[in-house]
Amino acid sequence: MPINQPKTPPKGWLWSEDAAVYLGVSVTTLYRWRRDGYGPKSKLHGRRRYRYKIADLEAWMEIESEPADLALAAA
């Protein structure tokens, strides 16, 4: 594996860049959410890389979609 290429995350996990694509947001948005204590759970991997469990991303998306569903039902 070339030195400049990041290692593949463990099975069931995504790096920040891939997690952002999965959620449909930018990496900067994901960073801001992490900084502000919002968004899906993440885990620091080494000193600078964050990874996200796919199951946590899915659970967070489901929780985030609930208020919108309730608002639509109430309208």
N, C-alpha and C positions, 0 to 999 in steps of 0.2 A: 504494500500500500504506500503510495507516495506520501512524503512528509506533510505536504500542504493540505491533504485531504482529511477532513474530520472522520473519526471512526464512526462506524454505524452504531446507533444507540441500541441498548438492550432490547430484546423482543418485547413488544407491547408498549414501547416508549417512542416519543418523537422529540427531536431537538426543537428549539424555539422557532427556527425558520419553518420547519415542517408543521409544527403546531399552529403557527399563524396561518399558513395556507389551509390547514384543516378547518380552522375556525372562520376563515374568510376575512381576516384582519391583517394589518401590517405587523411586522416584527416590532416596530416602534410602539404600536398600540399594546401589544403583548407586554413589552417592557414597562410601559406606563401603568398598566393594570397591576403588574407584579410589584412595582414601586409603591403604588397606592393601596395595596392590600385587596385588590379586586381581581376577579378573573379566576380561572382554574388553578388548582394546586400545581406547584412546580417543585422541582428538586434540583438543587445546585449539584453539578457534576464537575468536580475539580474546582478550579478557582473562578472560572468565568462562564462556563456553559451551563445552561439550564435545560432540563428535559421535562417532558410532560407525559404522564401515563395516558394512553388513549382512553381508557375507561374513565379517568377523571375529566378529560375533555368532553366526552359524551355526557357524563352526569352533569357537568356544569352547563352545557348547552341545553339540556332538558330543564334544569332549574330556571335558567334565564328565559326560556320560552313560556313558562307557566304564567307569569303575570300578564303577558300579552294575550294568551288564550283566555284568561279570566276576564280581561277588559273587553275582549270581543264578545264573550258570552253575555256580559252585563249590558252591552249596548243594544 
